[in-house]
């Protein structure tokens, strides 16, 4: 089977490699030529434009997008729909919003072009382990593409989730859960680090221990173990945390359907908070405490020190914490 892989980033490149190892003929396109040349050396056929990629594919053509959600996907589909023909297939394997999938499917259906949404999880480890695939769209097309999913995924690692949008919807919620799990691990390790035991604890060994039959064992803990082995106090890493959209969409979905999701919502807001130094909201909080309770405030300047209990100190000692 031929497949046109569009987008050779961290995920797209390794997915192309896994498909090549599985015996697929991959025609690869990327906005920057260097990535194309790299995968050509490994056996792919390179295309240096979308037009060239479409010409190299035999009907019915299969194209797989691994692009950032939003406008990049819209722009590529806009170009592809004028080159593809009835019976061809476009798969969006990025992290698109499920409502965009519905719009794309309706737009392409009028032209006789099939559209499938596939949520992909696995990160940089997917090449070796395989990718977890959450598939939405026409079930008949899903069944036609199932051998492809089998090649990309580990055993039992793919699922037909339902009609158009279902794949990316399930992936969206998956990422929302991921936000909450990561936040809980982060808080737990920080509590340990701040304690009197923290200086003696080897967090890589703690993470390894918890993966030996513990109820909190997970792949994320394996990754935490690896990170702590490289840098035991993570001193080389900034605490700035981005979000790629799915957490926001999950919280919005919870609001739309009146489902309480305090953990996921809080973890999303925590990521926003990570990007602020000396947040203005904290200044407002400190000012209010001073106004209603006469509580001392620290003047802007050198980084504050803390007592062992975590309460900020001043020159005269620990601030009273009455409220």
N, C-alpha and C positions, 0 to 999 in steps of 0.2 A: 504494500500500500504506500502511496505517496502522501506526503503531508507538507504543506507550506507553513513553516514556523516564522511568525512575524514578531520580532522583539527578542533580542538575545541578551537580556540582563542576567542577573544572578539566577533567576528561576528558568527563564526561557532557554538559556545556553545549556544548562544541565539537563533540561527536559529533551532538548534536541540530541544531546549525547546519549541519553538513555534510549531514545527511539532508534538512533543509529545502531546501538548495541543490540537492539531487538530486531534488527533486520529491516527497518523501514527506510525508504528513500526520502531523505529530508532536503527540501529546498528552503534555504534559510535567508531571511532578510532582516537587516537592522539599519537604523538611521545612520549609524557610524560604520563605515566600511571595515574598520579593523576587526570588529567582532565577527563579521562575515568571513573574512580571510582566516580567522582563527578556527572556526568550525569547519571550513572547507578543508583544512589540513587534516581534519579528523574524519573526513569521508562524506561530508554534506556537499550538496550542489549549491553554490552561492547565487543569489540574485541581488542586484544592486539597485533595484527599483521594484515597486509593487507590480508594475506592468510586466517586468521580466519574470517575476515570480509566478504570476498568473499564466503567462505563456508557457512556462516550463511544466506546469501541472496538467495532467491529463484529466478530462472530464469523466465522471463528476468530480470536480475539484474540492479538496479539503484544505481550508486555511485555519490556522490556530493562532489567535492573538494572545501575546503575553506582554501587555502594555499597561501603563498606569491608568487607573480608572478616570472616567470623565472625558474631557475633550480629546486626548490622544486616541481613545477608542472610537469616539464619534467620528473624528477626522479620517481614520483609516477605513472605517466601514463606509463612509461617504464615498471614498475613492474606489474601494473594492466592489461596491454594489453596481458600479457602472462598467466593471470589467468581467464580473462573474456572470454565470448564466443559470437558467432554471435547473434545479437539481443539485447545484453546488452547495457547499456547507461552510458556514463561518462558525468557529468555536471561540468564545471569549473565555480564556482561562485565567484572566487577571482577577482583581478584587473589585469588580464593578458593582454598583448599587443595583439591587434586584429590579427596581422600577425602571432603570435604564434598559435592562434586558427585555422587559415587556415592550418598551418602545422600539427597540431594535428589531425584535421578532416581528412586530406588526409591519414595520417599514420594509423588511426583507421578504416577508411572506407575500406581499403584493407583487413581488418580482419572481416568485417561485424559488427563492433562495432560502435554505434552511438555516436556522440559528440555534445554537446550543450554548448554554452557560455552564461553566465548570469551575466550581470553587476548588482551588488547589492549596493544600497545606503540605509542608515538608521542608521548606527553606533550603539551605545549601546542602542539607544531608539527603535530599530526595534522590540525587543521582545514585547513591549507594543503596539506600534503604527502600526507595520508592516514594511516590507521592499519594497522599490521601486525596481522593477525588470525590467531589459532591456534584452530581450532574443534574441539570434541569433542561427541559425541552421536550420535543416529540419523542415518544418512547420507541417508535420504529427507527428513528435515526440513532437513538441511543444504542439499540441492539445492533445496528450496523457498525457502530464505532466501538463496540465492546472489546474487540481484540486489541484496539489501541489503548483503551483504559487498562486492560490487563497488563500490557507492557509497561505502562507508566507507574502503576500502583503495586504495592506489595500484596500478598495474599489477603483477600477480603478487604482490600483497601479502597474500593470504589463503590458508589451507591447511586442508583437512579432515585432522585428525591422527588420528582414530580414534574409538573408542567413548567413552562418558561419562567425563569426567575428563581425556581426552587433551589437550584444548586447554589447560587450566590447568596440566597437568603440563609440557607443552613451554614454556609461559610461565614456569613456576617455574624451570626449568633456564636459560632465557634470562636471567632476572634474576640467578641465581647467577653466570653467566658475566659479566654486567655488573658485578657486585661486584668480580670479579677484575681485569677490564680497568681499571676506575676506580682501583683500588688501585695497579696497576702504573704508570699515568700519574702518579698523585699522587706515588709514590715517585721516579719519574724526574725530575719537575720539582723535587722537593725536593733531590735529589742535585745537580742543576745549580745551584740557588739557593745551596746551601751551599759550592759550590766557589769558587775564586779568580776564575772567569770569570762567576760569577752576577750580579755588580753591573752587568755590561755587556750581559748577554743580555736581549733583549726576548722574553718567553715567548709573547706573542701571535704574534710572527713565527715563532718555533720551531714552535709548533703548526700555523700555516699552512703552513710549509715541509714538515712531516712529512705533510701531506695531499696533497702534490704527487708522487704516485707511490711514496711510501714504503710499506714493508710494514706499518707500524703505522698507516696512515691509517684514519680512521673518523669517524663523525658525532660521537662523543664529543670528538674532537680539534677539530672545528669549534666545539663548544660551549665547549671550553677556550679556544680563540682568542677567542671573544666575551667570555668572563669576564675574561680577562687584559686585553682592551682597555678594559673598564670599570674595572678596578682591577688595575694591573700586579703588585702584590704581594699581592692579595687581603686587604689589611689591614682591610677593613670586614667580613670574614666570620669567624665563629667556626669552629673546627675540629670542632665537635660534629656527628656524623653519625648520623642515625637509620637504622633498617632497618625495612622494611614487612612482613617475614615470609617472603618467598620465598627469601631467602638461607638462613635457618634451615631451611626445609623442604628445600631442595636438599641441604644438609649432612646432614640427617637421612636423606634418601633414599640418599645415598652410603653412610652407615653401614649402613642396612637391607640394601643390596645389595652391601656389601663392596667398593665402588668407591673407590679412593684419589682424594681431591679436595683436596690440600693447598693449592692456590692459593685456591679458593673458600672453604674453611674459614678460612684465615688472613685473608682479606679481611673475612669476617664478624666474626671476633674483633677485627680492627682497628677496626671500627665501634664495637664495645663499648668498646674502649680509648679511643676519641676522646671518650667522655662522662665520663672520669675525669680529675680534676686532682690531681696528686701522688698517684698510685694507691698503695694500701696494699701491693699486690704488689711495687712497686718499692722500698718501704721495707723489706720483708722481704728482698729481694735484696741491698740495700745493707748491711743488718745482718748477713746471712750472710757476705758478702765480708769485712766487718770482723772477724767472729768467726774465720773459718778462715784468713784471710790477713793480718790486721792492716791491711787497706786503710782509708784515711781515708774518712770520710763527711762530707757537707755537712749542717750543721744546718738545720732548718726555718727559713725566713725569706725574705729577698729572693731573687728569681729568680737562679739560677746563671748564670755566664758560661762560655763555652767557648773553647778554643783553636782555631786554624784546623783542627786535626785532628779536632775534635769532642769531645776529651776534656775533662771539666770541670776548671776551674782552682780553686785555693785561693789564699789570700793569699801562700803561699810558692811558687806556681807550679803546674805541671801535675801532677795526681795520677799516680802510677805505675799502670800497667795490666798487671799481671803475669798475671792470670787472665781 
